């Protein structure tokens, strides 16, 4: 593929050169646009009714700090290598084995895309009192409309984020101020007692797991970072601050209005038109990132550089799933994916720092096996550990996968060394 075509398609199958790298403001805004997602607020709503205000703030801070550090670790690897998670998968899972991560990560994003498309159409349909047939038509319109900026590429995502992120921050700040006044200020918030119960570790799991699939694929944008500091800082801003704000807003709504859905809260506060406009911007700024993620995974899966065509194909699949009712089945689907996705990041980190000593060879010239059984086995260990863990399942999955990779790689090397000595 020529450099011109690679640049136009955002380097789907190769390293991002330093000439195409971005600064912290650009990278952080794109990641904020990705993490500003309405669904995240529901996690905050569950936490808001289960803890007092101080404990709730502690859960949100710790959970999102863990998420931000995980994203920052992968972001640093993306900066150093110029690769995203699916291309890193070739090193730790093998040329053919990496298709496993392509399918897992790609299918996750298409599920999110279907949910977001359906949500936009359903909410707008309720607001305007539209019949079901028109709502289905709106799903088609939104399904292909949301992918427009993703077809442009990183620059399209960046431009939308410049508009959407400041507008959403301003509206959310206004909403939280109104809610605080309604409840009687800080004293009123501190006086509220929780109506439900949830243990602390479960709450941390909920916060961390809400967007860990997105954190695993944030490398799609941090590979464009100009320095390691930019990659780390942008991820902390996007996931610790951005995702943390979404959880906090949901918790606020649950505490004051008994409603974690920020759109419903804005309706109750009298900001009806602003609520609809914010929802559209909120979903669009996440949807284009989501379908971009799918396209990157799809390009690696079928080994094509035609990212825009894969983007449109993903929009078609997501729109079809939306019209078929994916909206109603997303929650259990995401709970499962919260278990199977994080170990991918653990394997990537162990492979990069332990096996490759912090520097991958050039992908186009690297000699890679069809299957890296060490990486695939370590991934399986991580999934099992996460599935059976009673505490912070995503974190346990990441740690178990990383430890399993290091252990298996060391044992394999030791066996090879012993065999060589025996033959000598």
N, C-alpha and C positions, 0 to 999 in steps of 0.2 A: 504494500500500500504506500502511495506517495505521501510525502510530508504534508502537502496541501490537503489531500483527502483526510489524512489522519487528524489534522488540525480542525477541519470543518466538522468532523464527527466526534470530536473530543477524545481522540486517542483510545478507542474502545479495546484495542488488542495490543497496546504497547505502552511504554513509559511516557509520562508527560515530560517534555523537555523543559529546561529552566526558562527558556524564552517565553513559555506559555504560562508561567506561574503567576499567582495572584497575591495581593497583600492581605492583611488581617481583616480590614473592614469589609472587603468583598467576600472573603471566605466565611466570616462570622455571620454576615447578613443572610447568605444563602442557607447556612445551617439553622439560623433562627427561623427563617421561612419554613424550613422542613419540620422543626420541632413545635412550631405554633400550630397545634392540631387539636381540634375540638374533642376528639375521643379521649385524649389524655386527661381532660378535666373530670371525667367520671371516676378515675382513680382517686383524684383529690376529693371528690364528693364522698366516697366511702371512708376516707381517712378523716374528713372533717366532722363526721358524725360519731367517730369512735374514740377521739382523744380530746383532751383539753387543748386550748390554743397553743400553749408553750410546747407541749409534747408533739402536737401536730407540726409545728415549725421545725422541731428537731428531726422528725421523720422525713419531712420534705428535704431538709438540708442534707442529711446523711445519705438518703437514697439517691438523690440527684448528684451528689458529689461522687459517689461510687460509679454512677452511670457516666458522668463526665470524665472521670479518670480512665475508665475502660475505653471510651471513645477516643480520648486523647492518646492513649497508648497505641491504638490502631492507626490514629491519625499521624503520629510520628513515623510509624513504619511506612505509611503511604507517602509521606514527604520524602523519606530517605530513598524509597524505591521508585517513586513515580507511578506506582501501581495501585489498583483498587483491590478490594477483598477477593473478588472472583478470579482476578489474575494471580494474586498471591496464592490462591488455592491450587494453581498448577504446581507450585513448588511443594506444598505440604500434602496434597492429595494425589498428585500425578496428572498427566495430560488427560486421561479418561476419567480418573477418579474425581477430578475437580468438577465434573458435571453434576456430582451430587450436591455440592454447595451451590452451583448455578440454579439447580431445580429448587432447592430449599429456599434460597434467598429470593429468587425470581417469583416463585409462587406466593411467598409472603407478601411481596409488594403488590402483586396483582389482586390479592385479597383486600388489602388496604385500599387500593384504587377503586375496586367495586363498591366497597363500603362508603367511601367518600363521595363517589358519583351518586349513589342512591340517596345518601343523606342530603346532599344539595338539592336534589329534585323533590324529595319528600317534604323538606322544610319549606321550600319555596311554594310547593303545591298547597300546603296547609295555610301559608300566609295569604295566598291569593285565592284560596277556595277552589282549586282546580280539580277537574275529574281525574280518575285514575289513568285514563288513556293519555291525557296530556302530560301527566307526571311521568309515564313511561317514555313519552317522546322527549321530555326534558332530560331524562337519563341519557338518552342517545346524544342529545346536544351537548350536555356537560361532559359526557364520556370522551368525546372527540375534541371538545373545546379546551378542556383542562390540559391536554397534552401539547397544545400549540407552543408554549414556551419551552417545553422539554424537547420538542423537535429542533428548536433553534440551538439548544445546548446550554452549556454553563452560562453564557452571556444572557440568554433568555431568562434563566432562573434568577440571575443576579438582578436584572432590571425589575422583574416582578417583586423581588424581595425589597428593593429600595422603596417601593410604593407600599407594599403590604405591611411590612414589619413596623415602621413608625406609626402607621394608621391604627394597627391593632394594639400597639403598646399604649397609645393615647386613650383609646376607647376603654381598654381594660383598666387602666389607671383610674379613669373617671368612674367606672362601674364599682371598683373596689372602694373608692372614696365615698360614693353614695351609700354603699352597703355598710361601711364603717359608721357613717353618721346615723343610719337607721338603727343600728344595734346599740348605739350609745357610746361610740368611741372605743378606745383601747380597754377601758374599764369594763365595758359591756362585753367585749370579746373574751376577756379573761374570766368573766363571771359565768360564762356558758359552760354547762356540764354536758359531757357526751351522752348521747342516748343509746348508742350501740357499743359493742365491745370488739376489740381486735388486738391480738398481741403485737408487740413491737416488731418482731422479726417478720411476721406476715405482712405488716404494713410496709416494711422496707422492701420485701420481695415484690409487692404490688407496685411500688414507685419505680424500682429498678427495672422490673420486667415490662412495664408499660411500653417503653420505647427502646428496649435493648436490641430489637431487630433493626431499628433504624440506626442505632449507634454502630452496629456491626458493618453497616454499609455506608457510613459517613465518609469512608475512604474515597468514595466516588468524587468528593469535592476537596478533601484535604490533600489528595495527590496533586492538586493544583497549588498548594501552599508554597510560598517562596522560601520559607525557612522552617526549621523544626519548631521554633518558638511560636510562629504564626499558626502552625497546625495544632499545637497543644492548646494555645489560647483560644482559638476559634472554636474548638470542640468544647472547652469548658464554658464558653459563652453560650454556645448553642444548646448544650445538654444540661449543664448545671443551672445556668440562668434561665434559658428559654423553656426547657421542659419543666424546670422547677416553678416558673411563673404559671405555666398551664395547670400544674397540680394545685398550686396555691389558689388560683382563681376558682377552680372547682371546689376546693375546700371552703372557701369563703361563701360561695353560693349555697353550699349544703348547710353551713352554720347559720347564716342569716335568713335565707329564704327556703331552706329545706329543698334546694334544687341545685344539683351539680352541673346542669347544662347551662353554660354561659349565655346561650341564645335565649333560653327561657327566662333567665335572670334579667337580661336586658329588656325583654318584653315587660316584665314586672316593674322595672324601673322607668318605663316609658320611652325607652330608646328603640322603638320598633324598627324604623327604617334603618337606623344604624346597625341594629342587630342582624338584619338580613344582609346588609352590605358587608359587615364584618365576617359573617359566616362564609359568604362567597369568596372573599379575599383569603380568609383562613384556610378554607379547603383548597382553593386554587394553588396557594403557595406551598401546600403540602403535596397536593396531587401531582403537580408537575415534577417535583423531586421524586415522588414515589414511582411514577412511570419511567422516569429517567433511570432509576435503580433497576427496574425490570429490564430496560433496554440494554443496560451494561451487562447484566447477567445473561440475557438472551444472546448477545453478541458473542460472549465467550462460549456459551453452550453450543451454538451452531457454527462457531468460528467464522463470523462474518463481520465486516467493518461497516455495514449498512445500518448504522444505529437508528436513523430516522424511520426506516421501514420497520425495524423491530419495535420502535416506539409506537407506531400506528397499529401494528399487530397486537401489541399489549393493550392499547386503548380499546381495540375491538373486543378482546377477550374480557377485559374488565367491565366494559359496558354490557356485554352479554350476561356476565355473572350478576351484575347489578339488576338487570331486568328479570333475572330468574330468581331473585330473592336472597342473594348473598348477604344482604343487609341484616337479615334475621339470624344468621348463623355465624357471624364473625367472631363473637366473644369467645365461645369454646375453641374455635379455630386458632385464635391468637394465643390462648392459654397453652395450647399444645406447642405452637411455634416458639413461645417464650422458653420452652424447655429444649428444643432441638437446635435453635439458632446460636445462642451464646457460646457453646463449645467450639464453634468454628473459629471464633476470635481467639480462644485459648490455644488452639492448635497453630494458628497463624503466628501468634506472638512467640511461642516456643520454637517454632521452626525458624523464624527470622533471627531471633537473638541467640539461641543455643546452637542450632545446626549451622546457620549461615553467618554467625558472628556479626550480625548487624549490617550485612550487605549482600543483596541478591546479585547473581550474575545477570547480564543482559538477557532478557526473556527470549528474544529471537534467536540467540545463539546457545542457550542453555540446553544441556542434554538431560531430558526429564523422562522418568519411567512412565508407563501407561498408568500404573497404580502405585501410589506410595502407601504401602500397607501399614507402615508405622503411623502415619497421619490419620488414615481411615480408622485404624484400631483405637487410637487415642480419642478420636471424635466419638466413637461408640462408647468408650468408657465415660466420657464427659456427659453424654446424653443419659446414660444409665444413672450416673451419680446425681444428676439434676432431677431426674424423674423420682428417685427414691429419697431425695433429701427433704427433711422437714424444715430446713432453715435456709433462706436465701438461695433457692434452687438455681437461678441463673448464675450467681457468683460461684456456687459450688461446681456447676457445670464447667465454667471457664477454668477454674483452678484445677479440677480433676483432669480435664483435657490437656492442659499445659503440662501438668506433672506426669500424666501418662505418656505424653510424647517424649519428654526428656528421659523418662525411665526406659521406654522401649528403644529409643535411639541409642542410649548408652549401652544397654544389654546387647543390641545387635552389633554395635562396634566392638564390644568386648569379645563376642563370639567370633567375629571375623578375625580379630587380632590373634586369638588363641588358635584358630584354624591355620592362619598363616605361619605361626610359630611351629605348629605341629608338622606342617609340610616342609618347613625349612630343616 
